[in-house]
Amino acid sequence: MNKYLSVIKICRFVAIFFSAFLTLSPYSAMGSDWPPVLDPNPAVQPPKWDWQLAVPVKLNPDPTINIYDIDMFENEHSGAVQMLHSKGYKVICYLDVGSWEDWRDDAADFPKSILGSKYSGFPDERWLDIRDVNPVKSKTNTKLAEILAKRFDRAHSMGCDAIEPDNIDGYDKSAHESTGFPLTYEDQIYFNLWVAEQVHARGMLVGLKNDINQAHDERIYNTFDFVVSEQCFQYKECGYFSDFLRLNKPVFEAEYKLALSKFCPQAKNLRISAIKKRASLNSTREDCSTYY
């Protein structure tokens, strides 16, 4: 009996010690909490993420990652979401909502009237007339809203915890390319809030993808749950997300060219979840852990 009691005592001690470690660990900023909330202390590492739009999804050897961001369409039947959930990860699903991609399985559902100019650098994509989700401005009886709603249903059915909606800043592209539509700031706000409402209605979180010039709009930062940003340190744009950070909403950020030493110290001070990735967004990843 004494031996068994000793074993029980040891097990209890280990459990208490491990629990304390998790509480004190800089990687417990998110823990099991969802939605993720930033710790006000910059010394506490923000939620750690990996961004893998390439397939198949590969588990990163870093066991302290909290969140994976993966392509919804490419992983709908791959079992990746279930695999990640089984290991305790949360899953953000990437989904294009502002441009048409000709290889997606629902590409034929989009009316030609809402397909605009080709997306610069991506010949297989065309900008969408996002005004079509607005009944007042739609010329197709809000066909785009119907298509996107089905996509959100699919994301929910496959178990996505959150959505990364891409190309939600088309109104701001006129300086260097044409979308083919006279989109206004308010057109974009209407569309983005509609996307957020649809995603939230299905029990998922939603992130603001780039869209730096609307990130300070209180309608945006009060509605969206987090940010996904590319190269905001390289282009000195991270300050645009200050309102999200003020509300302790995570900013998941990826650099492609800068060395860690060029952005990690600032990322730590700002509490930004910054990583370095290849442009292909495969499983290769570096992060700022050594700066904490």
Residue pairs with C-beta under 8 A, 6 or more apart in sequence:
22 28
22 31
26 43
26 44
26 45
26 292
27 45
27 48
27 64
27 66
29 36
29 38
29 39
29 44
29 45
29 46
29 47
30 36
30 37
30 46
30 47
30 66
30 67
34 90
34 161
34 205
35 205
35 225
35 226
36 47
36 66
36 67
36 90
36 226
36 250
37 248
37 249
37 250
38 46
38 47
38 245
38 248
38 249
38 250
38 271
39 46
39 248
39 271
40 248
42 268
42 269
42 270
42 271
43 292
44 292
45 288
45 289
45 292
46 250
46 271
46 272
46 273
47 66
47 67
47 250
47 252
47 273
48 62
48 64
48 65
48 66
48 67
48 273
48 287
48 289
49 65
49 66
49 67
49 68
49 69
49 92
49 252
49 273
49 275
50 60
50 65
50 67
50 68
50 69
50 275
50 283
50 285
51 68
51 69
51 228
51 252
51 254
51 275
51 277
51 281
51 285
52 58
52 68
52 69
52 70
52 281
52 282
52 283
53 69
53 70
53 71
53 74
53 94
53 281
54 280
54 281
54 282
54 283
55 71
55 74
55 75
55 78
55 80
56 78
56 80
57 68
57 70
57 75
57 78
57 80
57 83
57 84
57 283
58 282
58 283
59 87
60 283
60 285
62 285
62 287
62 289
64 289
65 89
66 89
66 90
67 89
67 90
67 91
67 92
67 252
68 84
68 89
68 90
68 91
68 92
69 91
69 92
69 93
69 94
69 164
69 228
69 252
70 80
70 81
70 84
70 91
70 92
70 93
70 94
71 93
71 94
72 93
72 94
72 95
72 151
72 154
72 155
72 158
72 160
72 163
73 95
73 104
73 105
75 81
75 93
75 158
76 154
76 158
80 91
81 91
81 93
81 158
81 159
81 160
82 159
84 90
84 91
85 91
85 159
90 161
90 162
91 159
91 160
91 161
91 162
92 160
92 161
92 162
92 163
92 164
92 205
92 207
92 228
92 252
93 155
93 158
93 160
93 162
93 163
93 164
94 164
94 166
95 151
95 152
95 155
95 163
95 164
95 165
95 166
96 104
96 125
96 165
96 166
96 167
97 128
97 148
97 151
97 165
97 166
97 167
97 168
97 195
98 127
98 128
98 130
98 165
98 166
98 167
98 168
98 169
98 170
98 191
99 119
99 122
99 125
99 126
99 127
99 128
99 166
99 167
99 170
100 107
100 110
100 115
100 125
100 126
100 127
100 128
101 107
101 124
101 125
102 124
102 125
102 126
103 124
106 147
106 150
106 151
109 143
109 147
110 128
110 143
110 144
110 147
111 140
111 143
113 129
113 139
113 140
114 128
114 129
114 132
114 139
114 140
114 143
114 144
115 126
115 127
115 128
115 129
115 180
116 126
116 127
116 128
116 129
116 178
116 179
116 180
116 181
117 126
117 127
117 177
117 178
117 179
117 180
118 125
118 126
118 127
119 125
119 126
119 127
119 167
119 177
120 176
120 177
126 180
127 167
127 170
127 173
127 179
127 180
127 181
128 144
128 167
128 170
129 144
129 180
129 181
129 183
130 144
130 170
130 181
130 183
130 187
130 188
130 191
131 137
131 138
131 181
131 183
131 187
131 190
131 191
132 138
132 139
132 140
132 142
132 143
132 144
132 145
133 142
133 144
133 145
133 148
133 190
133 191
133 194
134 142
134 187
134 190
134 191
134 194
135 142
137 187
138 144
138 145
145 194
148 195
148 198
149 198
152 163
152 198
152 199
152 202
152 204
153 202
155 163
155 202
155 204
156 202
156 203
156 204
160 204
161 204
161 205
162 199
162 204
162 205
162 206
162 207
162 225
162 226
163 199
163 204
163 205
163 206
163 207
164 207
164 209
164 228
165 192
165 195
165 199
165 206
165 207
165 209
166 209
167 209
168 188
168 191
168 192
168 195
168 208
168 209
168 210
168 211
169 188
169 209
169 210
169 211
169 212
169 213
169 214
170 179
170 181
170 183
170 188
171 179
171 183
171 184
171 185
171 187
171 188
172 188
172 211
172 213
172 214
173 179
185 214
188 211
188 214
189 214
189 217
189 219
189 220
192 208
192 211
192 214
192 220
192 224
193 219
193 220
193 223
195 206
196 206
196 223
196 224
199 205
199 206
200 206
205 225
205 226
206 224
206 225
207 224
207 225
207 226
207 227
207 228
207 252
208 214
208 215
208 220
208 221
208 224
208 226
208 227
208 228
208 244
209 227
209 228
209 229
210 228
210 229
210 230
211 220
212 229
212 232
212 237
212 240
212 241
213 240
214 220
215 221
215 227
215 240
215 241
215 243
215 244
216 240
216 242
216 243
218 243
221 243
221 244
221 247
221 249
222 247
224 244
224 249
225 249
226 244
226 249
226 250
226 251
226 252
227 241
227 244
227 249
227 250
227 251
227 252
227 253
228 252
228 253
229 237
229 238
229 241
229 251
229 252
229 253
229 254
230 253
230 254
230 256
231 237
231 254
231 255
231 256
231 257
231 258
232 238
232 240
232 241
232 251
232 253
232 272
233 253
233 255
233 258
233 262
233 263
233 266
233 267
233 274
234 255
234 256
234 257
234 258
234 263
238 251
238 253
238 266
238 270
238 272
241 251
241 272
244 250
244 251
245 251
245 270
245 271
245 272
250 273
251 270
251 271
251 272
251 273
252 273
253 267
253 272
253 273
253 274
253 275
254 274
254 275
254 276
254 277
255 263
255 274
255 275
255 276
255 277
256 276
256 277
256 278
256 279
258 276
259 276
260 276
260 286
260 287
260 288
260 290
260 291
263 274
263 288
264 274
264 288
264 290
264 291
265 291
266 272
267 273
267 274
267 288
267 291
268 288
268 291
268 292
274 287
274 288
275 285
275 286
275 287
275 288
276 285
276 286
276 287
277 284
277 285
278 284
